[in-house]
C-alpha cells in the first residue's frame, strides 16, 4: 500500500508538532513548514521546509519542492497567531497587520502553491483552523477576530471554487485548544473545558477518510 502524503503548514507550532508527530507515527509521509528555527523533531518520513508569509524566495523554493514530490493527499494549514486586549482605536497598525498575515494571508498565499500539488484523483481534504472570535465580535480583539473571519470566508469561497475536483475545504473552529502557550496565557482558566489536541486530531482523521468526501465548505465548531 502506498504511503499517504500530507502537507502541513505551521507544523512547528504547538498544535502543528502534535499533529505532525501523530501522522508520522501512523504511517504518513509528512512535509511540514517552519518559519524561523528548524524543529529538532525528526522522523524518517518527515521533511521540514522553511516558509513564511511575504518571502518570495522561500515561496519559490517551496514550489520547486512540491513539484518534485507531489501529489499530496491532504493539506492541513495550522499556521496562525493570537494578539488582543486593545481596541481598534488604540491598536498598533503593525499588530493588526501581523494578525492578518498570520491568520489569513498565510493561507491565501499558500493556496495557489499547494492546491496544484494535491491529488485530484482521490479525496484530498484541505483543512484550516478558525476561531470563535471570527464569529462573534469582542471588544479589544477586533484585529484577531477580523483575521479569522477573513479566513472563514476564504475557506468557504475556496470550497466552492474547488467543487468537482476531488478536493474538499473545511475549517475547524475550536473554542480553546489545550496547548502549553494557552495555559501560560490563561493560568486561571478551567482547562477541563478546553479542546484536547487528540480530539482535534480525531476530526482531522475523519476529514481524511472517504466518509467525509461530501463534507466541504463547513465551519466545524469544536467545543464542550
C-alpha positions as CSV (number, residue, x, y, z in Angstrom):
1,X,0.0,0.0,0.0
2,X,1.3,3.4,-0.9
3,X,2.1,5.7,2.0
4,X,-0.3,8.7,2.1
5,X,1.4,12.1,1.9
6,X,0.4,15.2,3.9
7,X,1.5,18.8,3.6
8,X,1.2,20.6,7.0
9,X,1.9,24.3,7.0
10,X,2.6,25.7,10.5
11,X,3.9,22.3,11.6
12,X,6.4,23.8,14.0
13,X,3.8,25.3,16.4
14,X,2.4,23.5,19.4
15,X,-0.6,22.2,17.6
16,X,1.4,21.6,14.4
17,X,4.0,19.5,16.2
18,X,1.4,17.3,17.9
19,X,-0.4,16.7,14.6
20,X,2.8,16.1,12.7
21,X,4.1,13.6,15.2
22,X,0.7,11.7,15.2
23,X,0.6,11.2,11.5
24,X,4.3,10.4,11.2
25,X,3.9,7.7,13.8
26,X,0.8,6.4,12.0
27,X,2.4,5.8,8.6
28,X,2.0,9.0,6.7
29,X,4.7,10.8,4.8
30,X,4.7,14.4,6.1
31,X,6.1,17.6,4.8
32,X,5.9,20.4,7.4
33,X,6.8,24.0,7.2
34,X,8.6,26.1,9.8
35,X,9.1,29.9,9.7
36,X,12.1,30.5,12.0
37,X,14.1,27.9,13.8
38,X,14.0,24.4,12.3
39,X,12.4,22.0,14.8
40,X,14.5,19.2,16.3
41,X,11.8,16.6,16.0
42,X,12.6,14.2,13.1
43,X,11.2,11.0,11.7
44,X,12.3,9.1,8.6
45,X,9.0,10.0,6.9
46,X,9.2,13.7,7.9
47,X,10.6,16.6,5.7
48,X,11.0,20.1,7.1
49,X,10.7,23.0,4.6
50,X,11.3,26.7,5.5
51,X,8.5,29.0,4.5
52,X,6.9,32.2,5.8
53,X,4.5,34.8,4.5
54,X,5.8,37.6,2.2
55,X,9.0,35.8,1.4
56,X,9.2,35.3,-2.4
57,X,12.5,33.3,-2.3
58,X,11.1,30.8,0.2
59,X,7.9,30.5,-1.8
60,X,9.8,29.7,-5.0
61,X,11.8,27.1,-3.1
62,X,8.6,25.6,-1.8
63,X,7.1,25.5,-5.2
64,X,10.1,23.6,-6.6
65,X,10.0,21.1,-3.7
66,X,6.3,20.5,-4.1
67,X,6.6,19.9,-7.8
68,X,9.3,17.3,-7.1
69,X,7.4,15.2,-4.6
70,X,3.7,15.7,-5.5
71,X,1.0,14.6,-5.3
72,X,-0.2,15.1,-1.7
73,X,-3.3,13.5,-0.2
74,X,-4.2,16.4,2.1
75,X,-3.2,19.9,3.2
76,X,-3.6,20.9,6.9
77,X,-3.0,24.7,7.4
78,X,-2.2,25.0,11.1
79,X,-0.4,28.4,10.9
80,X,-1.8,31.3,12.9
81,X,-1.3,33.6,15.9
82,X,-3.1,35.5,18.6
83,X,-2.9,39.0,19.8
84,X,-5.5,41.2,21.6
85,X,-6.6,43.3,24.5
86,X,-6.5,46.7,22.8
87,X,-9.3,48.5,21.0
88,X,-9.1,49.2,17.3
89,X,-8.8,52.9,18.1
90,X,-5.6,52.2,20.1
91,X,-4.2,49.1,18.4
92,X,-0.8,49.5,16.8
93,X,-1.1,49.1,13.0
94,X,1.8,46.6,12.9
95,X,-0.2,44.2,15.3
96,X,-3.3,44.4,13.1
97,X,-1.2,43.7,10.0
98,X,0.5,40.8,11.8
99,X,-2.8,39.2,12.7
100,X,-3.9,39.4,9.0
101,X,-0.6,38.0,7.8
102,X,-0.6,35.1,10.3
103,X,-4.2,34.1,10.2
104,X,-5.4,35.0,6.7
105,X,-2.6,35.9,4.3
106,X,-0.6,32.8,5.1
107,X,-3.5,30.6,3.8
108,X,-4.2,32.9,0.9
109,X,-0.5,32.9,-0.3
110,X,-0.1,29.1,0.1
111,X,-3.4,28.1,-1.7
112,X,-2.2,28.6,-5.3
113,X,1.1,27.0,-4.4
114,X,-0.3,23.9,-2.6
115,X,-3.5,23.1,-4.5
116,X,-1.8,22.1,-7.8
117,X,0.2,19.6,-5.7
118,X,-2.9,17.9,-4.3
119,X,-4.0,14.5,-5.6
120,X,-7.3,15.2,-7.5
121,X,-7.8,11.6,-8.4
122,X,-8.8,10.8,-4.9
123,X,-10.5,12.5,-1.9
124,X,-8.0,15.2,-0.9
125,X,-9.0,17.5,2.0
126,X,-7.8,21.0,2.9
127,X,-8.3,21.9,6.5
128,X,-7.8,25.4,8.1
129,X,-8.0,26.4,11.7
130,X,-10.5,29.1,12.5
131,X,-11.6,30.7,15.8
132,X,-14.8,31.6,17.7
133,X,-13.5,35.2,17.5
134,X,-14.2,35.1,13.8
135,X,-17.9,34.7,14.5
136,X,-18.6,37.0,17.5
137,X,-17.1,40.5,17.9
138,X,-15.3,41.0,21.2
139,X,-14.0,44.4,22.3
140,X,-10.3,44.5,22.3
141,X,-9.9,41.6,20.0
142,X,-11.0,43.1,16.7
143,X,-7.8,42.5,14.7
144,X,-7.7,38.9,15.7
145,X,-11.4,38.3,15.1
146,X,-11.3,40.1,11.7
147,X,-8.3,38.0,10.6
148,X,-10.1,34.8,11.5
149,X,-13.4,35.9,9.9
150,X,-11.4,36.6,6.7
151,X,-10.0,33.0,6.9
152,X,-13.5,31.6,7.4
153,X,-14.8,33.4,4.3
154,X,-11.8,32.5,2.3
155,X,-12.1,28.8,3.1
156,X,-15.8,28.7,2.2
157,X,-15.1,30.5,-1.1
158,X,-12.3,28.1,-1.9
159,X,-14.6,25.2,-1.2
160,X,-17.0,26.5,-3.9
161,X,-14.2,27.1,-6.3
162,X,-12.8,23.6,-5.9
163,X,-16.1,21.6,-6.1
164,X,-15.9,18.7,-8.6
165,X,-12.1,18.4,-8.4
166,X,-11.9,15.8,-5.6
167,X,-10.7,18.5,-3.1
168,X,-12.8,19.4,0.0
169,X,-12.2,22.5,2.1
170,X,-13.3,22.8,5.7
171,X,-12.3,24.8,8.7
172,X,-12.1,23.5,12.3
173,X,-13.2,26.1,14.9
174,X,-12.2,25.1,18.4
175,X,-13.2,27.1,21.4
176,X,-9.8,27.0,23.1
177,X,-7.1,24.4,22.3
178,X,-5.3,22.9,25.3
179,X,-1.7,23.9,24.4
180,X,1.2,25.0,26.7
181,X,1.0,28.5,25.3
182,X,-2.7,28.9,26.1
183,X,-2.2,27.6,29.6
184,X,0.5,30.1,30.2
185,X,-1.6,33.0,28.8
186,X,-4.7,32.0,30.8
187,X,-3.4,30.3,34.0
188,X,-6.7,30.8,35.9
189,X,-9.0,29.2,33.2
190,X,-10.8,26.0,33.6
191,X,-8.7,23.7,31.4
192,X,-11.2,20.9,31.6
193,X,-13.4,22.8,29.1
194,X,-10.6,23.1,26.5
195,X,-10.2,21.0,23.4
196,X,-7.5,18.4,23.6
197,X,-5.2,18.0,20.7
198,X,-6.2,14.3,20.5
199,X,-9.8,15.3,19.9
200,X,-8.7,17.8,17.2
201,X,-6.6,15.1,15.5
202,X,-9.6,12.7,15.6
203,X,-11.6,15.2,13.5
204,X,-8.6,15.5,11.1
205,X,-8.7,11.7,10.7
206,X,-12.3,11.8,9.8
207,X,-11.8,14.6,7.2
208,X,-9.0,12.4,5.7
209,X,-11.4,9.5,5.3
210,X,-13.6,8.8,2.3
211,X,-16.6,9.1,4.7
212,X,-16.1,12.8,4.7
213,X,-15.9,13.2,0.9
214,X,-19.2,15.1,0.8
215,X,-18.3,17.5,3.6
216,X,-17.0,20.7,2.2
217,X,-17.4,24.4,2.9
218,X,-18.1,23.8,6.5
219,X,-17.0,25.7,9.6
220,X,-16.9,22.8,12.1
221,X,-17.1,24.1,15.7
222,X,-15.4,22.1,18.4
223,X,-16.4,22.7,22.0
224,X,-17.6,21.2,25.2
